[in-house]
């Protein structure tokens, strides 16, 4: 019986009894993970609590004095236009980035699983972007897209496609795409490797049986590969969503959130408000909101996932 | 000389009148009596210092020295001099350099975390914020005494806040307009008499370059999301009679002069098409690099742009000639953004006397000369400024003269936030998302809210 099932369809009393019995049965396991749990509480729990506390205070950059303001930061944030613009820009960034990484990762994984020449080389080569520090990759992409010094414009100019360099990162309408491309390039290898591992765990017999039954490649992919990969895809996209949401270095290195804040996400804004401008209270309030968003997303996502009875 | 990231390094805080007093109406770095014990440098201090290196428990004492943006061109300077100080005083110098991008956060983290360095260099515009946090040690004992007499008065004033000195002037910089003589010649302009006195003159020249066979953009315009975009624009702003804050420290960024200035700035790109493509992608470093490569007609830059080109020419990397003139004047005058970096002692320091010794050591006249020369910053010590190296140099001369047009950004505790909002207004206008009037009105409104 899965953990989810164990806590459903029971009355309150029996639920408590069963819960205690469960803990008793697994007491050794809990004991073993206790040191790690205590450590996590210290390094994760304390900052979270401190951030919550700080978000209730006015903490100007040029003073050591903190003034209690209650929920004022939250009220002002929810009443500001910039918050909703940040939500839209963050959502756009996450959806486009995760979708791009997932689709490309799946495409690459499917092809790497096949019996192609140089498979080992490609498997290693596709990992390279993930192994490069994000900030360095971001610098490279910034230069590639630079209107005066970049390769992209140089090639387009050479081919006569454009007459003068295009500043993708300087265009408030296009800049986010220029940054998303870099993020997809960086994050795709992780997805590809995870999907590849998932693909390799699918029994070959399923494909052989389907082939005997006359299923074509697309049908095999649709009715065997995708269902079998479901758990891997869900976990990979959950992780990718969280990482993309909190991603900072790519955007910051490439555009600093500009132009006209068009590439700023919630995380970039937190840095600008809290650390760059020294308004720690306001920055902490944004952080709490971001944390709650992610927390809510993870819960909903996992609930949907465990609804079918699967366990992580 | 290698280009480095120190465009941002020398920051703020001196008013024009003071600088005029200091540098003299003629603009030359003034001749004046100089140097008290600052010239001695290695004398180990004024007697109250811990001149010996050993701690009371016999261990070697150490002094933490934090600075920013130490590029290849100045790294050796610090390595050699830190080693010399260690030898003289029998102490360790724990030297740390961080990039300018991380500087402010590093300083705030260390101060807030109770791990502040003993000595640190930073822009003078950070002083109000750090004083507000009680993070800085007043240095009136040094600056009001013989040591302080070595500095230009106006420069020394730049380290003052609320009546006290919270730092020692470390470096200064200002701006001039560079032009590419080869490009001017190609465009039929006189490279030896470029007639770039006013913004209109500059625009006329740029238009002629645009319409000529010159294959490079006429003018570099910064518009990227960076603090330096504000620095470049403020020349236009001030010269149109506009200001950033009034005497009460409240924002006044949307005056009619300001609108005229931003209109000119944006029209250079949107209407006249005399700039490099996509100014919104370009930082000040980008346009400086374009000019240093010979790929731009004109740019407003620091002295080290000329030094970099000179070095590149000597190495055979570039082959073009350039001239330097004053930043063009507007209807209400001519201004050159003046910035100061300071060397400060942190109030958390447990080795304040040793920290004072380190500062005195670095203010040895020859060391100051080497620093200015290698780094490309204006001298802050009069005796150094008097040297013929500066007054007779093709690269340095115009910048020395520009002292009379110097103007600093206002000292505000939240200047970073203020400047960010101004940069946003510049970008909105440059991207043609808002008219200059609307962009500045919105900025004014937001800044008023922020300053309340």
Interface residues (C-beta under 8 A of the other chain):
Chain A: X60 X61 X62 X63 X64 X146 X147 X148 X149 X164 X165 X166 X167 X168 X169 X170 X171 X172 X255 X256 X257 X258 X259 X260 X261 X272 X275 X276 X277 X278 X279
Chain B: X104 X105 X108 X128 X129 X131 X132 X133 X134 X223 X224 X225 X226 X276 X277 X278 X279 X280 X281 X282 X286 X289 X290 X295 X413 X414 X416 X417 X420 X424 X427 X428 X431 X433
